[in-house]
């Protein structure tokens, strides 16, 4: 019996039993110390204990009434629990426990704070994702304007040089035509309406460079996906003219339940070696990977650009 009492006293929780009249029949040392904190002299009945929990001393705070959590001195968090037990003789007792849940409570609080941080981060990411199409579009327009300004500068220098060197009328006319084309492209960028569809704009821009864009398949309706696909088409058009000498770009798109996919090729000369990503393709890859998508370039035997984007929801 003595061993049982010692084991009962050494339990890591405060525990006691009240009989059907609410009088203590068995209590361990930890519960005695808890009782002394709650009530001067401790409690003798279940009614006294319940009353003490309703009118707490200054050293004890109720943290969560629903889960019966209390903060005790020393930043110890205890959980209060009552339950009815029946012995083998059919006598009923009320078992009361105070369990130390300090570590669990601390972990839950940390988890809650982390969840709040993640929610804030997700909210900011969603705002950025929702505005990404407009942001990227503005970046592309600014980039195009910078390239056009460079072209105009080169055209002016070429025209000046031709005039100073008494060049032929054909050379002067060629320099002036380049200048006029650059100004027309810049004017188009300045006056392009916001509602212009990104892919349609990509085709218009390609046409200015003498390149046809042949679309096939099922292009996404999501604006963010169309924006990235349009940037890819524009970059491939530029590279087709600059490196492959082609005049036609083929873009095939399709979607499944989870992804939007795009494949781009052209009718220009095939690459002589593996393609090294320049500024345009590298920037495109970064944009795609920021959204969780992937980009793959195949150089041989023909150039192919493959893009996979995550769908934002819904079925194709």
Long-range contacts (C-beta under 8 A, 24 or more apart in sequence): 12-100, 13-97, 13-98, 13-99, 13-100, 14-78, 14-97, 14-98, 14-99, 15-95, 15-96, 15-97, 15-98, 16-95, 16-96, 17-85, 17-93, 17-94, 17-95, 17-96, 18-45, 18-46, 18-93, 18-94, 18-96, 19-91, 19-93, 20-91, 20-92, 20-93, 22-46, 22-47, 22-94, 25-93, 30-98, 31-96, 31-98, 34-72, 34-78, 34-98, 37-72, 37-73, 46-94, 46-96, 49-96, 53-80, 63-105, 69-101, 69-105, 75-102, 76-100, 76-102, 77-101, 77-102, 77-105, 77-106, 129-224, 129-291, 130-224, 132-224, 132-227, 132-291, 133-198, 133-223, 133-224, 133-226, 133-227, 136-227, 136-228, 136-231, 136-287, 137-198, 137-227, 140-231, 140-234, 141-189, 141-192, 144-185, 144-189, 144-205, 145-186, 145-189, 145-190, 148-182, 148-183, 148-185, 148-186, 148-189, 149-186, 151-178, 151-182, 152-179, 152-182, 152-183, 152-186, 154-178, 155-179, 155-182, 181-208, 184-208, 197-226, 198-223, 198-226, 198-227, 198-229, 198-230, 198-231, 199-226, 199-229, 199-230, 199-233, 201-230, 202-230, 202-231, 202-233, 202-234, 202-237, 203-233, 205-234, 205-237, 206-233, 206-234, 206-237, 206-249, 209-237, 209-238, 209-241, 210-241, 210-247, 211-237, 211-240, 211-241, 211-246, 211-247, 211-248, 211-249, 212-247, 212-248, 212-249, 213-237, 213-248, 213-249, 213-251, 214-248, 214-249, 214-250, 214-251, 215-251, 215-252, 215-253, 216-250, 216-251, 216-252, 216-253, 217-252, 217-253, 217-254, 218-253, 218-254, 218-255, 218-316, 219-253, 220-253, 220-255, 220-260, 220-309, 220-311, 222-260, 222-311, 222-312, 224-291, 224-312, 225-260, 225-309, 225-311, 225-312, 228-284, 228-287, 228-288, 228-291, 228-293, 228-307, 228-309, 229-253, 229-260, 229-262, 229-307, 231-284, 231-287, 232-262, 232-264, 232-284, 232-305, 232-307, 233-264, 235-280, 235-281, 235-284, 236-264, 236-266, 236-305, 238-280, 239-280, 239-281, 240-266, 240-268, 243-268, 243-271, 244-268, 244-269, 244-270, 244-271, 244-303, 245-269, 255-311, 255-316, 256-316, 257-311, 257-315, 257-316, 258-310, 258-311, 259-308, 259-309, 259-310, 259-311, 260-308, 260-309, 260-310, 260-311, 261-306, 261-307, 261-308, 261-309, 262-305, 262-306, 262-307, 262-309, 263-304, 263-305, 263-306, 263-307, 264-304, 264-305, 264-307, 265-302, 265-303, 265-304, 265-305, 266-303, 268-303, 270-300, 270-301, 270-302, 270-303, 271-299, 271-300, 271-303, 273-299, 274-299, 274-300, 275-299, 275-303
